[in-house]
């Protein structure tokens, strides 16, 4: 069985496991949510965190962009 390829990039902005992940319609931002209730926005061109904040007290189940706004 072939081995898995090496990762291209590793996200390090969350300290707990991710529970939600999406990419905005223009493919420029990555939205992430974790099991501790944190939401992160990563710029895909620079691979840098744009924003990370505590959005809820419990796990984030979904994170999406809708009409230019982030919904969780």
ROVEX-930786 format. One record per atom (N, C-alpha, C, CB): residue number from 1; residue in one letter; y negated, x negated, z negated. Coordinates in steps of 0.1 Angstrom, whole numbers, padded with zeros to 4 digits. Glycine has a CB too. Example, Ala and Ser with C-alpha at 12.3 -4.5 7.8 and 13.67 -1.06 7.14 Angstrom:
BEGIN
   nr  rest     yy     xx     zz
    1     A   0057  -0132  -0078
    1     A   0045  -0123  -0078
    1     A   0033  -0132  -0078
    1     A   0045  -0113  -0090
    2     S   0022  -0128  -0071
    2     S   0011  -0137  -0071
    2     S   0000  -0129  -0079
    2     S   0006  -0141  -0057
% end
This chain:
BEGIN
   nr  rest     yy     xx     zz
    1     X   0012  -0008   0000
    1     X   0000   0000   0000
    1     X  -0012  -0009   0000
    1     X   0000   0010  -0012
    2     X  -0022  -0006   0009
    2     X  -0034  -0014   0009
    2     X  -0043  -0013  -0003
    2     X  -0043  -0011   0022
    3     X  -0050  -0023  -0007
    3     X  -0059  -0023  -0018
    3     X  -0072  -0016  -0015
    3     X  -0061  -0037  -0024
    4     X  -0079  -0011  -0025
    4     X  -0092  -0004  -0022
    4     X  -0103  -0015  -0019
    4     X  -0096   0004  -0035
    5     X  -0112  -0011  -0011
    5     X  -0123  -0021  -0008
    5     X  -0132  -0023  -0020
    5     X  -0131  -0016   0005
    6     X  -0139  -0034  -0020
    6     X  -0149  -0036  -0030
    6     X  -0161  -0027  -0029
    6     X  -0154  -0051  -0030
    7     X  -0166  -0022  -0040
    7     X  -0178  -0013  -0040
    7     X  -0190  -0019  -0033
    7     X  -0181  -0008  -0053
    8     X  -0197  -0011  -0026
    8     X  -0210  -0015  -0019
    8     X  -0221  -0017  -0030
    8     X  -0214  -0006  -0008
    9     X  -0221  -0007  -0039
    9     X  -0231  -0007  -0050
    9     X  -0226   0001  -0061
    9     X  -0245  -0001  -0045
   10     X  -0229  -0003  -0074
   10     X  -0225   0004  -0086
   10     X  -0237   0010  -0093
   10     X  -0217  -0006  -0095
   11     X  -0236   0023  -0095
   11     X  -0247   0029  -0103
   11     X  -0246   0025  -0117
   11     X  -0247   0045  -0101
   12     X  -0257   0021  -0123
   12     X  -0257   0017  -0137
   12     X  -0267   0024  -0146
   12     X  -0259   0002  -0138
   13     X  -0273   0035  -0141
   13     X  -0283   0042  -0148
   13     X  -0278   0052  -0158
   13     X  -0292   0049  -0138
   14     X  -0265   0055  -0158
   14     X  -0260   0065  -0168
   14     X  -0250   0057  -0177
   14     X  -0252   0076  -0161
   15     X  -0250   0061  -0190
   15     X  -0241   0055  -0199
   15     X  -0229   0063  -0202
   15     X  -0248   0052  -0213
   16     X  -0229   0076  -0197
   16     X  -0217   0084  -0198
   16     X  -0212   0088  -0184
   16     X  -0220   0097  -0207
   17     X  -0200   0093  -0183
   17     X  -0195   0097  -0170
   17     X  -0203   0107  -0162
   17     X  -0180   0102  -0171
   18     X  -0204   0105  -0149
   18     X  -0211   0114  -0141
   18     X  -0203   0127  -0140
   18     X  -0213   0108  -0127
   19     X  -0210   0138  -0140
   19     X  -0204   0152  -0138
   19     X  -0210   0159  -0126
   19     X  -0206   0160  -0151
   20     X  -0221   0154  -0120
   20     X  -0227   0160  -0109
   20     X  -0233   0150  -0100
   20     X  -0238   0171  -0113
   21     X  -0233   0152  -0087
   21     X  -0238   0142  -0077
   21     X  -0242   0150  -0064
   21     X  -0227   0131  -0074
   22     X  -0254   0147  -0059
   22     X  -0258   0152  -0046
   22     X  -0268   0143  -0039
   22     X  -0263   0167  -0048
   23     X  -0270   0145  -0026
   23     X  -0280   0137  -0019
   23     X  -0290   0147  -0013
   23     X  -0273   0129  -0007
   24     X  -0303   0144  -0013
   24     X  -0313   0153  -0008
   24     X  -0311   0155   0007
   24     X  -0327   0148  -0011
   25     X  -0317   0165   0013
   25     X  -0315   0168   0028
   25     X  -0320   0157   0037
   25     X  -0323   0181   0031
   26     X  -0329   0149   0033
   26     X  -0334   0138   0042
   26     X  -0326   0125   0039
   26     X  -0348   0135   0040
   27     X  -0316   0125   0031
   27     X  -0307   0114   0028
   27     X  -0314   0102   0023
   27     X  -0300   0110   0041
   28     X  -0325   0104   0015
   28     X  -0332   0093   0009
   28     X  -0331   0092  -0006
   28     X  -0347   0095   0012
   29     X  -0327   0103  -0013
   29     X  -0325   0103  -0027
   29     X  -0311   0108  -0032
   29     X  -0336   0112  -0034
   30     X  -0306   0101  -0042
   30     X  -0294   0105  -0048
   30     X  -0297   0111  -0062
   30     X  -0284   0093  -0050
   31     X  -0292   0123  -0064
   31     X  -0293   0130  -0077
   31     X  -0280   0130  -0084
   31     X  -0298   0145  -0074
   32     X  -0281   0126  -0097
   32     X  -0269   0125  -0105
   32     X  -0271   0132  -0118
   32     X  -0265   0110  -0107
   33     X  -0261   0137  -0124
   33     X  -0261   0143  -0137
   33     X  -0249   0138  -0145
   33     X  -0261   0158  -0136
   34     X  -0250   0136  -0158
   34     X  -0239   0131  -0166
   34     X  -0235   0141  -0177
   34     X  -0242   0117  -0172
   35     X  -0224   0137  -0184
   35     X  -0218   0145  -0194
   35     X  -0227   0146  -0207
   35     X  -0205   0140  -0198
   36     X  -0237   0137  -0208
   36     X  -0246   0138  -0220
   36     X  -0258   0146  -0217
   36     X  -0249   0124  -0224
   37     X  -0260   0152  -0205
   37     X  -0271   0160  -0202
   37     X  -0283   0152  -0195
   37     X  -0276   0166  -0214
   38     X  -0280   0140  -0191
   38     X  -0291   0132  -0184
   38     X  -0290   0135  -0169
   38     X  -0289   0117  -0187
   39     X  -0302   0135  -0163
   39     X  -0303   0136  -0148
   39     X  -0310   0124  -0143
   39     X  -0311   0149  -0144
   40     X  -0306   0118  -0132
   40     X  -0312   0107  -0126
   40     X  -0315   0109  -0111
   40     X  -0303   0095  -0128
   41     X  -0325   0102  -0107
   41     X  -0329   0102  -0093
   41     X  -0329   0087  -0088
   41     X  -0343   0109  -0090
   42     X  -0322   0084  -0078
   42     X  -0321   0071  -0073
   42     X  -0326   0070  -0058
   42     X  -0307   0065  -0074
   43     X  -0335   0061  -0055
   43     X  -0339   0059  -0041
   43     X  -0328   0052  -0034
   43     X  -0353   0051  -0041
   44     X  -0323   0057  -0023
   44     X  -0312   0051  -0016
   44     X  -0315   0039  -0008
   44     X  -0305   0062  -0008
   45     X  -0328   0038  -0004
   45     X  -0332   0026   0004
   45     X  -0333   0014  -0004
   45     X  -0345   0029   0012
   46     X  -0338   0015  -0017
   46     X  -0340   0004  -0025
   46     X  -0329   0003  -0036
   46     X  -0353   0005  -0033
   47     X  -0321   0014  -0037
   47     X  -0310   0015  -0047
   47     X  -0316   0013  -0061
   47     X  -0299   0004  -0044
   48     X  -0328   0018  -0063
   48     X  -0334   0017  -0077
   48     X  -0336   0031  -0082
   48     X  -0348   0010  -0076
   49     X  -0335   0032  -0096
   49     X  -0337   0044  -0103
   49     X  -0352   0048  -0102
   49     X  -0332   0043  -0117
   50     X  -0355   0060  -0097
   50     X  -0368   0065  -0096
   50     X  -0372   0072  -0109
   50     X  -0370   0075  -0084
   51     X  -0362   0080  -0115
   51     X  -0364   0087  -0127
   51     X  -0351   0090  -0134
   51     X  -0372   0100  -0124
   52     X  -0351   0089  -0147
   52     X  -0339   0093  -0155
   52     X  -0344   0100  -0168
   52     X  -0331   0080  -0159
   53     X  -0339   0112  -0171
   53     X  -0344   0119  -0183
   53     X  -0333   0127  -0188
   53     X  -0356   0127  -0179
   54     X  -0335   0131  -0201
   54     X  -0326   0140  -0208
   54     X  -0330   0154  -0205
   54     X  -0326   0137  -0224
   55     X  -0321   0161  -0197
   55     X  -0325   0174  -0192
   55     X  -0318   0185  -0200
   55     X  -0320   0176  -0177
   56     X  -0307   0183  -0206
   56     X  -0299   0192  -0214
   56     X  -0292   0186  -0226
   56     X  -0289   0200  -0205
   57     X  -0288   0194  -0235
   57     X  -0280   0188  -0246
   57     X  -0266   0186  -0243
   57     X  -0282   0197  -0259
   58     X  -0261   0193  -0233
   58     X  -0247   0192  -0229
   58     X  -0245   0188  -0214
   58     X  -0240   0206  -0231
   59     X  -0233   0187  -0209
   59     X  -0230   0182  -0196
   59     X  -0238   0189  -0185
   59     X  -0216   0183  -0193
   60     X  -0242   0182  -0175
   60     X  -0249   0187  -0163
   60     X  -0237   0191  -0154
   60     X  -0258   0176  -0156
   61     X  -0237   0203  -0149
   61     X  -0226   0208  -0141
   61     X  -0230   0207  -0126
   61     X  -0223   0222  -0144
   62     X  -0243   0208  -0123
   62     X  -0247   0207  -0109
   62     X  -0261   0202  -0108
   62     X  -0245   0221  -0102
   63     X  -0265   0195  -0097
   63     X  -0279   0191  -0095
   63     X  -0281   0191  -0080
   63     X  -0281   0177  -0101
   64     X  -0291   0199  -0076
   64     X  -0294   0201  -0061
   64     X  -0309   0201  -0059
   64     X  -0287   0213  -0056
   65     X  -0313   0198  -0047
   65     X  -0327   0200  -0043
   65     X  -0328   0213  -0035
   65     X  -0332   0188  -0034
   66     X  -0338   0221  -0038
   66     X  -0340   0234  -0032
   66     X  -0355   0236  -0030
   66     X  -0334   0246  -0040
   67     X  -0360   0237  -0017
   67     X  -0374   0239  -0014
   67     X  -0383   0228  -0020
   67     X  -0379   0252  -0018
   68     X  -0378   0216  -0020
   68     X  -0385   0204  -0026
   68     X  -0385   0203  -0041
   68     X  -0399   0205  -0021
   69     X  -0377   0212  -0048
   69     X  -0376   0211  -0062
   69     X  -0362   0208  -0066
   69     X  -0381   0225  -0068
   70     X  -0361   0202  -0077
   70     X  -0348   0198  -0083
   70     X  -0343   0209  -0092
   70     X  -0348   0185  -0091
   71     X  -0331   0215  -0090
   71     X  -0325   0225  -0098
   71     X  -0313   0219  -0105
   71     X  -0323   0238  -0091
   72     X  -0310   0223  -0117
   72     X  -0299   0218  -0124
   72     X  -0292   0229  -0132
   72     X  -0302   0206  -0133
% end
